[in-house]
Amino acid sequence: MCGIIGIVGNTPATPRLLEALKRLEYRGYDSAGIASLVNGRIERRRAQGKLVNLETRLKESPLDGTTGIGHTRWATHGVPNEQNAHPHATERVAVVHNGIIENFRELRAEVEAAGCELASETDTEIIVHLITLRLDAGMTPKDAVHDTLKKLHGAFALGIVFAGQHDLLIAARQGSPLALGFGDGEMYLGSDALALAPLTNQILYMEDGDWAVMTPTSAQVFDADGEKVERPVRQTELSGAAIGKGGYRHFMLKEIYEQPQVIGDTLRGLVNASERRIVMPDLDVDLAGADGLTLVACGTSYYACMVAKYWFESIARIPVEVDIASEYRYRDAVPPKNGVAIFISQSGETIDTLAALRYAKAAGQKIIAVVNSPESAIAREADAVIRTVAGPEIGVASTKAFTTQLTVLACLAIATARARGAIDGAHEAALIGALTEVPARAAEVLNHDEDIRNIAVTVAEARDVLYLGRGTSYPIALEGALKLKEISYIHAEGYAAGEMKHGPIALIDETVPIICIAPGDKWFEKTASNIQEVMARGGKVIVFSDKAGAAQLSDGAIASIALPAVDAFVSPILYAIPVQLLAYHVAVLKGTDVDQPRNLAKSVTVE
């Protein structure tokens, strides 16, 4: 969850560390800090709260040095304050850390017994003292780190600098992502390639158990046993230009408006438009012969799985299980004997999803990863990878990553159906025709931005909001509720519309807005009946439907939005956009931090 950055070089490090932390702040923003070597001494600047506070601190008290490390924190052990902010340091060593040290209580007792005085409540500070004790015993920095790593249980990505060692930076990874960057007379480390994008496009992704000794001109990578290993250096496609706001007020709004383009970009890699057929990469996975599918993800990606379950079962006629990644392996799941498991993750580094992948792989499942980062840990461990071409997503609340995930899963469902003989060429062509219309229809949905902004005024006044949908619109209702909760802090729940009468209808009165997702599909008439039940009890109904549906449901609704009429197969992709816009405008009206909502982080790399 936290973001870390490091530079060992020959030009001032602090300005570039600070800029890199700005690109990493989506990973956590409870506190931030930088440490550098100044005349051989470790000097630090830390600040509670968002990065702007650290920036102010650095203006008041600049920090020199050409070698340094930085950190932006999502709090685990210890409350968010300056005392618990990274980097943690002694006079001899400073450390930044992303992850959780699970045996920190045992290690804390060990370092306290050795006479160390702890200045924070964090698990990270234990690492600092363990290394210092070994340096004091005469070990070299390299040996001190290697010996310390053997004692750590849990997940970690570490950046470590040493007093008097201007040409040395040590990195280590176990469970949490970490990349090394190769520059001209400089080396870098970062939580992801995005942090390093303006510094270099030459990236080495460390594997679990790896640790690296870095100088301005080289990086030697070792495995957990201390044996030197070779890892490939890749050229990343990211650039600093890709992560600006582009004139938009917030990253989230920019990313919502990018959806017509990125959906189109994703389709171009998977669809032969002229022949109207799916062209999948070589998956080396037998979808035609699989006995069943398991779809696993967290958060918004989990709702993409829920939509895909309808698609796979209805058109490919294959049984599907959908699981929350953090629960999957703990319920001792029994995957099908000849099964395929699909893992969906925007970052490709979500630790719960990665752990679930490893469980499924050990159980004999063939693994497909749907990720936005093709060089991520989940991608590297999968048997096959399908990429979402969403580009960098900075806003913590996922938008374009979600709709591109749906786009990939729709293509995969069609390909699976054709491979299994469940649909013929004509049916495939019809579905693909509907898919290829999505970018244009998505642009039409964005034309309703002003109307949705007006609706947001009513929703912003509410304490509780309900979202209703049936069929593939039910997961969109869940996603709409999640978006509202994430960035406006209004309590919201999504329900299958037919389930309202089995309890939740008791919550409805004239103060509760009800957002109804009702495209003109086979579930429309049933959904309309459920909406009438809500109207009869005084609920403030807001309808998202097509022109015909909006006309039918407008009587009794306080507002209705007529979206483009599309094939029911693709409606979940399009109907995700208005619920994103609604959440955005409500959050703006309430004055919350849209891009960096409280207590959240973009990439969840702790369990």
C-alpha positions as CSV (number, residue, x, y, z in Angstrom):
1,M,0.0,0.0,0.0
2,C,2.8,2.4,0.8
3,G,4.9,3.9,-1.9
4,I,8.7,3.9,-1.8
5,I,11.4,5.4,-3.9
6,G,15.2,5.5,-3.9
7,I,18.0,7.2,-5.8
8,V,21.8,6.6,-5.7
9,G,23.4,9.0,-8.1
10,N,25.4,12.1,-8.7
11,T,22.9,15.0,-8.8
12,P,20.5,16.4,-6.1
13,A,18.2,13.6,-5.1
14,T,15.5,15.4,-3.0
15,P,13.6,17.2,-5.8
16,R,13.3,14.0,-7.8
17,L,12.4,11.9,-4.8
18,L,9.6,14.4,-4.0
19,E,8.3,14.3,-7.6
20,A,8.3,10.5,-7.6
21,L,6.4,10.5,-4.3
22,K,3.7,12.6,-6.0
23,R,3.3,9.8,-8.5
24,L,3.2,7.3,-5.7
25,E,0.8,9.1,-3.4
26,Y,-2.2,7.1,-4.8
27,R,-0.7,4.2,-2.8
28,G,-1.1,6.0,0.6
29,Y,-1.1,9.5,2.0
30,D,-1.2,9.3,5.8
31,S,2.3,10.7,6.1
32,A,5.5,11.1,4.0
33,G,9.2,11.5,4.4
34,I,12.6,11.6,2.8
35,A,16.1,10.7,4.0
36,S,19.3,11.5,2.3
37,L,23.0,11.4,3.0
38,V,24.5,14.9,3.8
39,N,28.2,15.0,4.4
40,G,28.1,11.3,5.3
41,R,25.2,11.8,7.8
42,I,21.6,10.6,7.5
43,E,19.2,13.5,7.6
44,R,15.5,13.3,7.4
45,R,12.4,15.4,6.8
46,R,9.0,13.9,7.6
47,A,5.5,15.2,7.9
48,Q,2.0,13.9,8.9
49,G,-0.7,14.0,6.3
50,K,-0.5,14.5,2.6
51,L,2.6,15.1,0.6
52,V,2.0,18.8,0.4
53,N,3.0,19.0,4.1
54,L,6.3,17.4,3.4
55,E,6.8,19.7,0.5
56,T,6.3,22.7,2.8
57,R,8.7,21.2,5.4
58,L,11.4,20.9,2.7
59,K,10.9,24.5,1.6
60,E,11.5,25.5,5.2
61,S,14.4,23.1,5.7
62,P,16.0,21.9,2.4
63,L,17.7,18.6,2.2
64,D,20.8,18.1,0.2
65,G,22.5,14.9,-1.0
66,T,22.7,12.8,-4.1
67,T,21.6,9.5,-2.5
68,G,18.3,9.2,-0.7
69,I,15.0,7.3,-0.1
70,G,11.4,8.5,0.2
71,H,8.1,7.1,1.4
72,T,4.4,7.9,1.3
73,R,2.5,5.9,3.9
74,W,-0.7,4.0,4.3
75,A,-0.8,3.3,8.0
76,T,-0.8,-0.3,9.3
77,H,1.1,-0.4,12.6
78,G,0.9,2.9,14.4
79,V,-1.4,5.9,13.9
80,P,-0.7,8.4,11.1
81,N,1.7,10.9,12.7
82,E,5.2,12.3,12.1
83,Q,6.7,10.0,14.7
84,N,5.5,6.9,12.8
85,A,6.3,8.4,9.4
86,H,9.1,6.8,7.3
87,P,12.0,6.8,6.7
88,H,12.9,5.3,10.1
89,A,16.5,5.7,11.1
90,T,19.4,5.3,13.5
91,E,22.6,7.2,13.1
92,R,23.9,4.4,10.9
93,V,21.0,3.3,8.7
94,A,17.7,4.5,7.3
95,V,14.9,2.4,5.9
96,V,11.6,2.8,3.9
97,H,9.2,-0.1,3.9
98,N,6.0,-1.2,2.1
99,G,4.4,-4.2,3.7
100,I,3.8,-5.8,7.1
101,I,6.4,-7.7,9.3
102,E,4.2,-10.3,10.9
103,N,6.7,-11.3,13.6
104,F,7.5,-7.8,14.6
105,R,6.4,-8.3,18.3
106,E,9.0,-11.1,18.7
107,L,11.6,-8.9,16.9
108,R,10.7,-5.9,19.0
109,A,11.4,-7.8,22.2
110,E,14.7,-8.9,20.7
111,V,16.0,-5.4,19.9
112,E,14.7,-4.0,23.2
113,A,16.6,-6.7,25.0
114,A,19.7,-5.6,23.1
115,G,19.3,-2.1,24.5
116,C,17.7,-0.4,21.5
117,E,15.3,2.5,22.2
118,L,12.3,2.6,19.9
119,A,10.9,5.9,18.8
120,S,7.8,4.8,17.0
121,E,4.9,2.3,17.0
122,T,5.7,0.8,13.6
123,D,6.9,-2.6,12.6
124,T,9.4,-1.0,10.2
125,E,11.6,0.5,12.9
126,I,12.5,-3.0,14.1
127,I,14.3,-3.5,10.7
128,V,16.4,-0.4,11.3
129,H,17.6,-1.6,14.7
130,L,18.2,-5.2,13.5
131,I,20.5,-3.9,10.7
132,T,22.2,-1.4,13.1
133,L,23.0,-4.1,15.6
134,R,24.7,-6.1,12.9
135,L,26.7,-3.1,11.7
136,D,27.8,-2.5,15.3
137,A,29.0,-6.1,15.4
138,G,31.3,-5.5,12.5
139,M,29.2,-6.8,9.6
140,T,29.3,-5.0,6.2
141,P,26.1,-3.3,5.1
142,K,25.6,-6.1,2.6
143,D,26.0,-8.9,5.2
144,A,24.0,-7.0,7.8
145,V,21.0,-6.7,5.4
146,H,21.2,-10.3,4.2
147,D,21.3,-11.6,7.8
148,T,18.4,-9.3,8.8
149,L,16.2,-10.4,5.9
150,K,16.4,-14.0,7.2
151,K,14.6,-12.9,10.4
152,L,11.7,-11.1,8.7
153,H,8.4,-12.9,8.3
154,G,5.7,-11.2,6.2
155,A,5.6,-9.0,3.2
156,F,8.1,-6.2,2.5
157,A,9.7,-4.0,-0.1
158,L,12.7,-2.2,1.4
159,G,14.9,0.7,0.5
160,I,18.0,1.1,2.7
161,V,20.8,3.7,2.9
162,F,23.8,3.8,5.2
163,A,25.7,6.7,6.8
164,G,29.0,7.3,5.1
165,Q,28.0,5.2,2.1
166,H,27.1,7.8,-0.6
167,D,27.4,5.2,-3.4
168,L,25.3,2.5,-1.8
169,L,21.5,1.7,-1.8
170,I,20.2,-1.7,-0.9
171,A,16.7,-3.0,-2.0
172,A,14.8,-6.1,-0.9
173,R,11.5,-7.7,-1.8
174,Q,9.3,-10.3,-0.4
175,G,5.6,-10.2,-1.2
176,S,5.4,-6.5,-2.0
177,P,6.3,-5.1,-5.4
178,L,9.6,-3.5,-6.1
179,A,11.3,-2.4,-9.4
180,L,14.9,-1.2,-10.1
181,G,15.5,1.5,-12.6
182,F,18.7,2.0,-14.7
183,G,19.8,5.6,-15.5
184,D,22.9,7.4,-16.7
185,G,25.3,7.2,-13.8
186,E,22.4,6.6,-11.4
187,M,20.2,3.8,-10.2
188,Y,16.7,4.0,-8.8
189,L,14.2,1.8,-6.9
190,G,10.5,2.3,-6.8
191,S,7.2,0.5,-5.8
192,D,6.2,0.5,-9.4
193,A,7.3,1.6,-12.9
194,L,5.0,4.6,-12.7
195,A,7.2,6.2,-10.0
196,L,10.2,5.8,-12.1
197,A,8.7,6.8,-15.5
198,P,10.3,10.3,-15.8
199,L,13.6,9.0,-14.5
200,T,14.1,5.9,-16.8
201,N,12.4,3.5,-19.0
202,Q,14.8,0.6,-18.3
203,I,13.2,-1.4,-15.5
204,L,14.1,-4.6,-13.6
205,Y,11.3,-6.3,-11.7
206,M,12.6,-8.0,-8.6
207,E,11.2,-11.5,-7.7
208,D,10.2,-12.6,-4.2
209,G,13.2,-13.2,-2.0
210,D,15.4,-11.0,-4.2
211,W,17.6,-8.3,-2.7
212,A,19.9,-6.0,-4.6
213,V,23.1,-4.0,-3.9
214,M,23.0,-0.8,-6.0
215,T,25.6,1.8,-6.9
216,P,25.4,4.7,-9.3
217,T,26.5,2.5,-12.1
218,S,25.4,-1.0,-11.3
219,A,22.9,-3.3,-9.5
220,Q,23.7,-6.8,-8.3
221,V,20.7,-9.0,-7.5
222,F,20.8,-11.9,-5.1
223,D,18.3,-14.5,-4.1
224,A,17.3,-15.4,-0.5
225,D,20.3,-17.7,-0.2
226,G,22.7,-14.9,-1.2
227,E,23.4,-16.3,-4.6
228,K,23.8,-13.9,-7.4
229,V,20.9,-14.1,-10.0
230,E,20.1,-12.5,-13.3
231,R,16.8,-10.7,-13.8
232,P,15.7,-9.3,-17.2
233,V,15.8,-5.6,-17.8
234,R,12.7,-4.5,-19.7
235,Q,11.7,-1.3,-21.4
236,T,8.5,0.2,-19.9
237,E,5.9,1.9,-22.0
238,L,5.1,4.5,-19.3
239,S,6.1,8.1,-19.5
240,G,5.7,11.1,-17.2
241,A,3.4,12.7,-19.7
242,A,0.8,10.0,-19.3
243,I,0.0,10.8,-15.7
244,G,-0.9,14.5,-15.8
245,K,-4.5,15.8,-15.2
246,G,-4.7,17.1,-18.7
247,G,-6.7,20.2,-17.7
248,Y,-9.3,18.3,-15.7
249,R,-10.1,19.2,-12.1
250,H,-9.4,15.7,-10.8
251,F,-7.7,12.6,-12.1
252,M,-10.9,10.7,-11.6
253,L,-12.8,12.9,-13.9
254,K,-10.0,12.7,-16.5
255,E,-10.1,8.9,-16.3
256,I,-13.9,8.7,-16.6
257,Y,-13.6,10.8,-19.8
258,E,-10.8,8.6,-21.1
259,Q,-13.1,5.5,-21.2
260,P,-14.2,5.8,-24.8
261,Q,-10.6,5.8,-25.9
262,V,-9.2,3.1,-23.6
263,I,-12.1,0.7,-24.3
264,G,-11.4,1.2,-27.9
265,D,-7.7,0.6,-27.4
266,T,-8.5,-2.6,-25.5
267,L,-10.8,-3.9,-28.2
268,R,-8.3,-3.2,-30.9
269,G,-6.0,-5.8,-29.4
270,L,-8.7,-8.5,-29.1
271,V,-11.1,-8.0,-32.0
272,N,-10.8,-8.3,-35.7
273,A,-13.4,-5.8,-36.6
274,S,-13.5,-6.5,-40.3
275,E,-14.1,-10.2,-39.8
276,R,-16.1,-9.7,-36.6
277,R,-14.2,-12.3,-34.6
278,I,-12.2,-12.4,-31.4
279,V,-8.5,-12.7,-31.7
280,M,-7.1,-13.8,-28.4
281,P,-3.4,-13.9,-27.6
282,D,-1.9,-17.4,-27.4
283,L,-3.3,-18.4,-24.0
284,D,-2.1,-21.9,-23.8
285,V,-5.2,-22.7,-21.8
286,D,-7.9,-25.2,-22.8
287,L,-11.0,-23.2,-22.3
288,A,-12.9,-25.5,-24.7
289,G,-12.3,-28.5,-22.5
290,A,-12.5,-26.9,-19.1
291,D,-15.0,-28.3,-16.6
292,G,-15.6,-24.9,-14.9
293,L,-14.2,-21.4,-14.3
294,T,-13.3,-19.7,-11.1
295,L,-13.2,-15.9,-11.2
296,V,-11.3,-14.2,-8.3
297,A,-10.7,-10.5,-7.5
298,C,-11.0,-7.8,-4.9
299,G,-13.1,-4.6,-4.7
300,T,-14.2,-3.2,-8.0
301,S,-12.5,-6.0,-9.9
302,Y,-14.7,-8.4,-8.0
303,Y,-17.8,-6.8,-9.5
304,A,-16.3,-7.2,-12.9
305,C,-16.1,-10.9,-12.1
306,M,-19.8,-10.9,-11.1
307,V,-20.8,-9.4,-14.5
308,A,-18.6,-11.9,-16.3
309,K,-20.3,-14.9,-14.5
310,Y,-23.5,-14.0,-16.4
311,W,-21.7,-13.7,-19.7
312,F,-19.7,-17.0,-19.4
313,E,-22.7,-19.0,-18.2
314,S,-25.3,-17.5,-20.6
315,I,-23.3,-17.6,-23.8
316,A,-20.5,-20.1,-23.2
317,R,-22.6,-22.5,-21.1
318,I,-19.8,-23.2,-18.6
319,P,-20.3,-23.2,-14.8
320,V,-18.6,-20.3,-13.0
321,E,-17.7,-19.7,-9.4
322,V,-16.9,-16.1,-8.3
323,D,-14.8,-15.5,-5.2
324,I,-13.5,-12.6,-3.2
325,A,-9.8,-13.0,-3.2
326,S,-9.2,-12.4,0.5
327,E,-11.7,-15.3,1.3
328,Y,-10.9,-17.8,-1.5
329,R,-8.1,-19.8,0.0
330,Y,-9.4,-19.5,3.6
331,R,-12.6,-21.4,2.9
332,D,-10.5,-24.4,1.5
333,A,-12.1,-24.0,-1.9
334,V,-12.4,-27.1,-4.0
335,P,-11.7,-26.1,-7.6
336,P,-12.9,-28.2,-10.5
337,K,-10.6,-31.0,-11.5
338,N,-10.1,-29.6,-15.0
339,G,-10.7,-26.0,-14.2
340,V,-9.4,-22.6,-15.3
341,A,-9.1,-19.8,-12.8
342,I,-9.2,-16.1,-13.9
343,F,-7.7,-13.5,-11.7
344,I,-8.5,-9.8,-12.3
345,S,-6.4,-7.0,-10.9
346,Q,-5.7,-3.5,-12.1
347,S,-2.2,-3.3,-10.5
348,G,-1.4,-7.0,-10.8
349,E,0.1,-6.7,-7.4
350,T,-2.9,-7.0,-5.0
351,I,-1.5,-9.4,-2.4
352,D,-4.9,-11.1,-1.6
353,T,-5.4,-11.8,-5.3
354,L,-1.8,-13.0,-5.7
355,A,-2.2,-15.4,-2.7
356,A,-5.4,-16.7,-4.1
357,L,-3.7,-17.3,-7.5
358,R,-1.0,-19.4,-5.8
359,Y,-3.6,-21.4,-4.0
360,A,-5.5,-22.2,-7.3
361,K,-2.3,-23.0,-9.1
362,A,-1.2,-25.4,-6.4
363,A,-4.7,-27.0,-6.7
364,G,-4.0,-27.7,-10.4
365,Q,-5.9,-24.9,-12.0
366,K,-4.7,-23.2,-15.2
367,I,-4.4,-19.5,-14.5
368,I,-5.4,-16.6,-16.7
369,A,-4.5,-13.1,-15.4
370,V,-6.4,-10.0,-16.5
371,V,-4.2,-7.1,-15.5
372,N,-3.4,-3.5,-16.5
373,S,0.3,-4.1,-15.8
374,P,1.7,-7.0,-17.9
375,E,4.9,-7.2,-16.0
376,S,3.3,-7.4,-12.5
377,A,3.6,-10.3,-10.1
378,I,0.2,-11.7,-11.0
379,A,1.0,-11.6,-14.7
380,R,4.4,-13.2,-14.2
381,E,2.9,-16.1,-12.2
382,A,-0.1,-16.8,-14.5
383,D,-0.1,-19.3,-17.4
384,A,-1.6,-16.6,-19.6
385,V,-2.1,-12.9,-19.5
386,I,-4.7,-10.7,-21.2
387,R,-4.0,-7.0,-20.8
388,T,-6.4,-4.2,-20.2
389,V,-5.1,-1.1,-22.1
390,A,-6.3,1.4,-19.6
391,G,-3.1,3.3,-19.1
392,P,-2.1,4.7,-15.7
393,E,-5.0,5.1,-13.4
394,I,-4.2,7.6,-10.6
395,G,-7.5,8.2,-9.0
396,V,-8.0,5.8,-6.1
397,A,-11.6,5.0,-7.1
398,S,-11.3,2.8,-10.1
399,T,-13.1,3.8,-13.3
400,K,-11.4,3.2,-16.6
401,A,-9.7,0.1,-15.2
402,F,-13.1,-1.4,-14.4
403,T,-14.7,-0.8,-17.9
404,T,-11.6,-2.2,-19.6
405,Q,-11.7,-5.2,-17.4
406,L,-15.3,-5.7,-18.5
407,T,-14.3,-5.3,-22.1
408,V,-11.6,-8.0,-21.8
409,L,-13.9,-10.4,-20.0
410,A,-16.6,-9.9,-22.6
411,C,-14.2,-10.8,-25.3
412,L,-12.9,-13.8,-23.4
413,A,-16.5,-15.0,-22.8
414,I,-17.2,-14.8,-26.6
415,A,-14.0,-16.6,-27.4
416,T,-14.8,-19.3,-24.8
417,A,-18.3,-19.7,-26.2
418,R,-17.1,-20.1,-29.8
419,A,-14.4,-22.6,-28.7
420,R,-17.0,-24.7,-26.9
421,G,-19.4,-24.6,-29.8
422,A,-22.0,-22.8,-27.7
423,I,-22.4,-20.0,-30.3
424,D,-22.0,-20.0,-34.1
425,G,-20.3,-17.4,-36.3
426,A,-23.4,-15.3,-36.7
427,H,-23.9,-15.0,-33.0
428,E,-20.3,-14.2,-32.4
429,A,-20.4,-11.5,-35.1
430,A,-23.6,-10.0,-33.5
431,L,-21.9,-9.8,-30.1
432,I,-18.8,-8.3,-31.5
433,G,-20.8,-5.8,-33.4
434,A,-22.3,-4.7,-30.1
435,L,-18.9,-4.5,-28.5
436,T,-17.4,-2.4,-31.2
437,E,-20.1,0.2,-30.8
438,V,-19.3,0.6,-27.1
439,P,-16.6,3.4,-27.4
440,A,-19.0,5.6,-29.4
441,R,-21.9,4.9,-27.1
442,A,-19.7,5.6,-24.1
443,A,-19.0,9.0,-25.6
444,E,-22.7,9.6,-25.8
445,V,-23.2,8.7,-22.1
446,L,-20.6,11.4,-21.2
447,N,-22.9,13.9,-22.8
448,H,-25.2,13.5,-19.8
449,D,-22.6,14.8,-17.5
450,E,-24.5,18.0,-16.7
451,D,-27.8,16.1,-16.1
452,I,-26.0,13.8,-13.7
453,R,-24.4,16.8,-11.9
454,N,-27.9,18.2,-11.3
455,I,-29.0,14.8,-9.8
456,A,-26.0,14.8,-7.6
457,V,-27.4,17.8,-5.6
458,T,-30.2,15.6,-4.3
459,V,-27.9,12.6,-3.6
460,A,-25.4,14.8,-1.8
461,E,-28.0,15.7,0.9
462,A,-28.7,12.0,1.8
463,R,-27.4,10.0,4.6
464,D,-28.2,6.7,3.0
465,V,-28.5,5.7,-0.7
466,L,-29.7,2.5,-2.3
467,Y,-28.7,1.2,-5.7
468,L,-30.9,-1.4,-7.5
469,G,-30.4,-3.6,-10.5
470,R,-31.2,-7.1,-11.8
471,G,-29.1,-9.5,-13.9
472,T,-25.9,-7.9,-15.1
473,S,-27.1,-4.6,-13.7
474,Y,-27.0,-6.0,-10.2
475,P,-23.1,-5.9,-10.1
476,I,-23.3,-2.3,-11.5
477,A,-25.6,-1.4,-8.6
478,L,-23.0,-2.8,-6.2
479,E,-20.2,-0.9,-8.0
480,G,-22.2,2.3,-8.0
481,A,-22.7,2.0,-4.2
482,L,-19.0,1.3,-3.7
483,K,-18.0,4.4,-5.7
484,L,-20.3,6.6,-3.7
485,K,-19.0,5.2,-0.4
486,E,-15.4,5.5,-1.4
487,I,-15.3,9.1,-2.4
488,S,-18.3,10.9,-0.8
489,Y,-18.4,8.9,2.5
490,I,-22.2,8.5,2.2
491,H,-23.5,5.1,3.3
492,A,-24.7,3.3,0.2
493,E,-25.8,-0.3,-0.6
494,G,-26.4,-2.1,-3.8
495,Y,-29.2,-4.7,-4.0
496,A,-30.6,-7.2,-6.5
497,A,-33.9,-5.4,-7.1
498,G,-36.0,-8.5,-6.6
499,E,-34.5,-8.9,-3.1
500,M,-35.8,-5.5,-1.8
501,K,-39.1,-7.0,-0.7
502,H,-37.2,-9.5,1.4
503,G,-36.1,-7.0,3.9
504,P,-34.3,-3.9,2.6
505,I,-37.6,-2.2,1.6
506,A,-38.1,-1.4,5.3
507,L,-35.3,1.2,4.9
508,I,-37.1,3.2,2.3
509,D,-38.7,6.5,3.1
510,E,-38.9,10.0,1.5
511,T,-35.3,10.8,2.6
512,V,-33.6,7.9,0.8
513,P,-32.5,8.2,-2.9
514,I,-32.8,5.0,-4.8
515,I,-30.6,4.7,-7.9
516,C,-32.2,2.3,-10.4
517,I,-30.1,0.6,-13.1
518,A,-32.6,-0.5,-15.6
519,P,-31.5,-1.0,-19.2
520,G,-34.0,-2.4,-21.7
521,D,-32.9,-6.0,-21.3
522,K,-34.8,-9.2,-20.4
523,W,-34.9,-8.2,-16.8
524,F,-36.5,-4.8,-17.5
525,E,-40.1,-5.6,-16.7
526,K,-39.2,-7.3,-13.5
527,T,-37.0,-4.3,-12.5
528,A,-39.8,-1.9,-13.4
529,S,-42.1,-3.7,-11.0
530,N,-39.5,-3.5,-8.2
531,I,-39.1,0.2,-8.9
532,Q,-42.9,0.7,-8.6
533,E,-42.7,-1.0,-5.2
534,V,-40.1,1.5,-4.1
535,M,-42.1,4.5,-5.5
536,A,-45.2,3.3,-3.6
537,R,-43.2,3.8,-0.4
538,G,-42.1,7.3,-1.1
539,G,-38.5,6.6,-2.2
540,K,-36.8,9.3,-4.2
541,V,-36.2,7.2,-7.4
542,I,-33.5,8.1,-9.9
543,V,-33.6,6.0,-13.1
544,F,-30.8,5.2,-15.5
545,S,-32.4,3.5,-18.5
546,D,-32.7,3.8,-22.3
547,K,-35.1,6.2,-23.9
548,A,-38.1,3.8,-23.8
549,G,-37.4,2.7,-20.3
550,A,-36.9,6.2,-19.0
551,A,-40.2,7.2,-20.5
552,Q,-42.0,4.3,-18.9
553,L,-40.5,4.9,-15.4
554,S,-40.5,8.7,-15.4
555,D,-43.8,9.0,-13.6
556,G,-43.0,8.9,-10.0
557,A,-39.3,9.3,-10.4
558,I,-37.6,12.5,-9.3
559,A,-35.1,12.2,-12.2
560,S,-34.4,9.9,-15.2
561,I,-31.5,9.7,-17.6
562,A,-32.1,8.2,-21.1
563,L,-28.9,6.4,-22.1
564,P,-28.2,5.0,-25.5
565,A,-30.1,1.9,-26.4
566,V,-27.5,-1.0,-26.8
567,D,-27.4,-4.7,-26.9
568,A,-28.0,-6.1,-23.4
569,F,-24.7,-7.9,-23.6
570,V,-22.7,-4.7,-23.4
571,S,-25.0,-2.6,-21.2
572,P,-23.0,-3.2,-18.0
573,I,-20.0,-1.5,-19.5
574,L,-22.0,1.6,-20.5
575,Y,-24.1,1.8,-17.3
576,A,-20.9,1.8,-15.2
577,I,-20.1,5.3,-16.5
578,P,-23.1,7.2,-15.1
579,V,-22.8,5.8,-11.6
580,Q,-19.1,6.8,-11.7
581,L,-20.1,10.3,-12.7
582,L,-22.8,10.5,-10.1
583,A,-20.3,9.5,-7.3
584,Y,-17.8,12.0,-8.6
585,H,-20.2,15.0,-8.6
586,V,-21.6,14.1,-5.2
587,A,-18.1,14.0,-3.8
588,V,-17.2,17.4,-5.4
589,L,-20.4,18.9,-3.9
590,K,-19.5,17.5,-0.4
591,G,-16.0,18.8,-0.7
592,T,-14.1,15.5,-0.2
593,D,-10.8,14.7,-1.7
594,V,-11.9,12.9,-4.8
595,D,-8.6,11.4,-5.9
596,Q,-7.3,10.6,-2.5
597,P,-10.3,9.6,-0.3
598,R,-9.6,9.0,3.4
599,N,-8.2,5.7,4.6
600,L,-7.9,4.2,1.1
601,A,-5.0,3.4,-1.2
602,K,-4.9,2.4,-4.8
603,S,-2.7,-0.7,-4.7
604,V,-3.4,-3.0,-1.7
605,T,-0.2,-5.0,-1.1
606,V,-0.9,-6.1,2.5
607,E,-3.4,-8.7,3.7
